[in-house]
């Protein structure tokens, strides 16, 4: 019924809206034909039942087009995502622009992402989203540095204790294996001088990757941890079992 972000299933939304529409139409019809003032019942009810309904029944193609148009409009309203920062994240510029132009309310809003948003982003957009979440959590100088020759570092920042955190962001459709974690382990500290080395994976890690990371002090943010982080929890609170800042 609900997806992992807590949203109602879109198909069920359409069904519920249709049921509600039919119920309202039935009540309105009874009011026009039975409970309205006599003149309104006779004039408006008669006009609708004889003229409008008769015309619709005499023009089935127009009737079908009206019904189809109504359903398309209803689907558009239901499937439109109006909450939070709903953006395509096709590139870094789009991400920054949308965040800069997000509506300002009386109370400050906490930056959050839905899992389906993260999955729909480009690779650069996913990295930028991770940098933005670090900034939300109070990390300073959080920025995306990923690109050609980045040696495994996609995002860097510094926490309140001055420790440098280095993130590698994996938006793979499958799980991240041990080889990727080993490569990051070989560059995070020697090349980037990370005090905290983190790999973020949209769809989690294999068991060998998890075992290797545990032995070598690499912090893993799999799908459950990413969901909690993206939904508003502080990164260190999410990964407290793996890393507790001094």
C-alpha positions as CSV (number, residue, x, y, z in Angstrom):
1,X,0.0,0.0,0.0
2,X,2.8,2.4,0.9
3,X,6.3,2.6,-0.6
4,X,9.5,2.8,1.4
5,X,9.2,6.6,1.6
6,X,5.8,6.4,3.2
7,X,3.9,7.5,0.1
8,X,0.6,5.9,-0.9
9,X,0.8,3.7,-3.9
10,X,-0.1,5.8,-7.0
11,X,-2.5,3.2,-8.5
12,X,-4.4,3.1,-5.2
13,X,-4.5,6.9,-5.2
14,X,-6.2,6.9,-8.6
15,X,-8.7,4.3,-7.4
16,X,-9.5,6.2,-4.2
17,X,-9.9,9.5,-6.2
18,X,-12.3,7.7,-8.6
19,X,-14.4,6.3,-5.7
20,X,-14.5,9.7,-4.1
21,X,-15.6,11.3,-7.4
22,X,-18.3,8.8,-7.9
23,X,-19.6,9.3,-4.4
24,X,-19.7,13.1,-4.9
25,X,-21.4,12.7,-8.2
26,X,-24.1,10.4,-6.7
27,X,-24.8,12.8,-3.8
28,X,-25.0,15.8,-6.3
29,X,-27.3,13.8,-8.6
30,X,-29.7,12.9,-5.7
31,X,-29.7,16.5,-4.5
32,X,-30.6,17.7,-8.0
33,X,-33.3,15.2,-8.7
34,X,-34.8,14.6,-5.2
35,X,-33.7,17.0,-2.5
36,X,-33.3,20.4,-4.3
37,X,-35.9,23.1,-4.5
38,X,-38.6,22.2,-7.0
39,X,-37.6,24.9,-9.6
40,X,-34.0,23.9,-9.4
41,X,-34.9,20.2,-9.7
42,X,-37.2,20.7,-12.6
43,X,-35.1,23.3,-14.5
44,X,-31.5,22.2,-13.8
45,X,-32.2,18.5,-13.3
46,X,-34.4,18.4,-16.5
47,X,-31.8,20.3,-18.5
48,X,-29.1,17.9,-17.4
49,X,-31.0,14.7,-17.9
50,X,-32.7,15.6,-21.1
51,X,-30.3,18.1,-22.9
52,X,-26.8,17.3,-21.6
53,X,-27.2,13.6,-21.1
54,X,-29.2,13.2,-24.3
55,X,-26.5,15.0,-26.3
56,X,-23.7,12.8,-24.7
57,X,-25.6,9.6,-25.5
58,X,-26.1,10.9,-29.0
59,X,-22.4,11.6,-29.5
60,X,-20.5,8.6,-28.0
61,X,-17.1,9.7,-29.4
62,X,-17.3,13.1,-27.7
63,X,-18.4,11.3,-24.5
64,X,-15.4,9.0,-24.6
65,X,-13.0,11.9,-25.2
66,X,-14.5,13.8,-22.2
67,X,-14.1,10.7,-20.0
68,X,-10.5,10.1,-21.2
69,X,-9.6,13.8,-20.7
70,X,-11.0,13.7,-17.2
71,X,-9.0,10.5,-16.3
72,X,-5.8,12.0,-17.8
73,X,-6.2,15.2,-15.7
74,X,-6.9,13.2,-12.6
75,X,-3.8,11.1,-13.1
76,X,-1.7,14.2,-13.7
77,X,-2.9,15.7,-10.4
78,X,-2.5,12.4,-8.5
79,X,0.9,11.6,-9.8
80,X,2.4,15.1,-9.5
81,X,4.7,15.1,-6.5
82,X,4.2,18.5,-4.8
83,X,6.2,18.0,-1.6
84,X,9.8,18.6,-0.6
85,X,12.5,19.2,-3.2
86,X,11.1,17.4,-6.2
87,X,13.7,18.0,-8.9
88,X,15.1,15.9,-11.8
89,X,18.8,16.4,-10.7
90,X,20.1,16.0,-14.2
91,X,23.2,17.8,-13.2
92,X,24.9,19.8,-10.5
93,X,23.6,23.1,-11.7
94,X,20.0,22.0,-11.5
95,X,20.4,20.7,-8.0
96,X,21.9,23.9,-6.7
97,X,19.3,26.0,-8.5
98,X,16.4,24.1,-7.1
99,X,17.8,24.2,-3.6
100,X,18.4,27.9,-3.9
101,X,14.8,28.6,-5.1
102,X,13.0,26.2,-2.8
103,X,10.0,27.8,-1.1
104,X,10.7,29.5,2.2
105,X,8.3,28.9,5.0
106,X,7.9,30.5,8.4
107,X,9.9,27.7,10.0
108,X,13.1,26.5,8.4
109,X,12.7,23.3,6.4
110,X,15.1,20.3,6.8
111,X,16.5,19.1,3.6
112,X,15.3,15.6,2.8
113,X,15.2,13.3,-0.2
114,X,12.9,10.4,-1.1
115,X,14.6,7.2,-2.2
116,X,12.8,7.4,-5.5
117,X,14.3,10.8,-6.0
118,X,17.8,9.6,-5.3
119,X,17.3,6.7,-7.7
120,X,16.2,9.1,-10.5
121,X,19.2,11.4,-10.2
122,X,22.2,11.4,-12.5
123,X,25.5,10.2,-11.0
124,X,26.6,13.8,-10.5
125,X,23.2,14.7,-8.9
126,X,23.5,11.8,-6.5
127,X,26.9,13.0,-5.4
128,X,25.7,16.5,-5.0
129,X,22.7,15.3,-2.9
130,X,25.2,13.6,-0.6
131,X,27.2,16.8,-0.3
132,X,24.0,18.7,0.5
133,X,23.0,16.2,3.2
134,X,26.4,16.6,4.8
135,X,26.0,20.4,4.8
136,X,22.5,20.0,6.3
137,X,24.1,18.0,9.1
138,X,26.6,20.7,9.9
139,X,29.7,19.5,8.2
140,X,31.7,22.4,6.9
141,X,33.1,22.9,3.4
142,X,31.0,20.0,2.1
143,X,31.5,19.8,-1.6
144,X,31.4,17.4,-4.5
145,X,34.9,16.8,-6.1
146,X,34.0,13.6,-8.1
147,X,35.1,13.4,-11.7
148,X,37.9,12.1,-13.8
149,X,40.9,11.2,-11.7
150,X,39.2,11.7,-8.4
151,X,40.8,8.5,-7.1
152,X,37.6,7.4,-5.4
153,X,36.7,10.6,-3.6
154,X,33.3,12.0,-4.7
155,X,32.5,14.3,-1.7
156,X,34.7,15.8,1.0
157,X,33.8,17.7,4.2
158,X,34.9,18.3,7.8
159,X,33.0,17.6,11.0
160,X,32.8,19.6,14.2
161,X,36.0,18.0,15.5
162,X,38.0,18.9,12.4
163,X,38.0,15.3,11.0
164,X,38.0,15.1,7.3
165,X,35.3,12.8,5.9
166,X,35.6,11.4,2.4
167,X,32.6,9.9,0.6
168,X,32.5,7.6,-2.4
169,X,28.9,7.6,-3.8
170,X,27.7,4.5,-5.6
171,X,24.3,4.8,-7.4
172,X,24.5,1.2,-8.8
173,X,21.4,-0.7,-9.7
174,X,22.8,-3.7,-7.8
175,X,24.9,-4.2,-4.7
176,X,28.5,-2.9,-4.4
177,X,31.1,-5.7,-4.2
178,X,34.3,-6.2,-2.2
179,X,36.6,-5.0,-5.1
180,X,35.1,-1.5,-5.0
181,X,35.5,-1.3,-1.3
182,X,39.1,-2.5,-1.5
183,X,40.0,0.1,-4.1
184,X,38.5,2.9,-2.0
185,X,40.4,1.6,1.0
186,X,43.6,1.9,-1.0
187,X,43.0,5.7,-1.7
188,X,40.9,7.1,1.1
189,X,43.6,7.5,3.6
190,X,46.9,7.5,1.6
191,X,45.6,9.8,-1.2
192,X,42.9,11.9,0.5
193,X,44.0,11.8,4.2
194,X,40.5,10.8,5.4
195,X,39.8,10.5,9.1
196,X,36.4,9.1,8.2
197,X,36.1,7.1,5.0
198,X,32.5,6.4,3.9
199,X,31.0,4.6,0.9
200,X,27.3,5.4,0.2
201,X,25.5,2.8,-1.9
202,X,21.9,3.2,-3.1
203,X,21.3,-0.5,-3.2
204,X,23.6,-1.8,-0.5
205,X,26.7,-4.1,-0.4
206,X,27.5,-7.7,-0.7
207,X,28.5,-9.7,2.4
208,X,32.2,-9.9,1.4
209,X,32.2,-6.1,0.9
210,X,30.7,-5.6,4.4
211,X,33.2,-8.0,6.0
212,X,36.1,-6.2,4.4
213,X,34.9,-2.8,5.4
214,X,34.4,-3.9,9.0
215,X,38.0,-5.2,9.1
216,X,39.5,-2.0,7.6
217,X,37.4,0.7,9.3
218,X,35.4,1.7,6.2
219,X,32.0,3.1,7.0
220,X,29.2,1.7,4.8
221,X,26.0,3.5,4.2
222,X,23.7,0.9,2.6
223,X,20.1,1.4,1.5
224,X,18.5,1.3,5.1
225,X,21.1,3.8,6.4
226,X,20.8,6.0,3.3
227,X,17.0,6.1,3.8
228,X,17.3,7.3,7.4
229,X,20.0,9.8,6.4
230,X,18.0,11.1,3.4
231,X,14.9,11.4,5.6
232,X,16.5,13.7,8.1
233,X,18.7,11.8,10.6
234,X,22.3,13.0,11.1
235,X,24.9,10.8,9.3
236,X,26.8,10.0,12.4
237,X,23.6,8.9,14.2
238,X,22.9,6.6,11.3
239,X,26.3,5.0,11.3
240,X,27.0,5.2,15.0
241,X,27.5,1.4,15.2
242,X,30.3,1.6,12.7
243,X,31.9,5.0,13.6
244,X,31.6,7.1,16.7
245,X,33.3,10.5,16.3
246,X,35.7,11.4,19.1
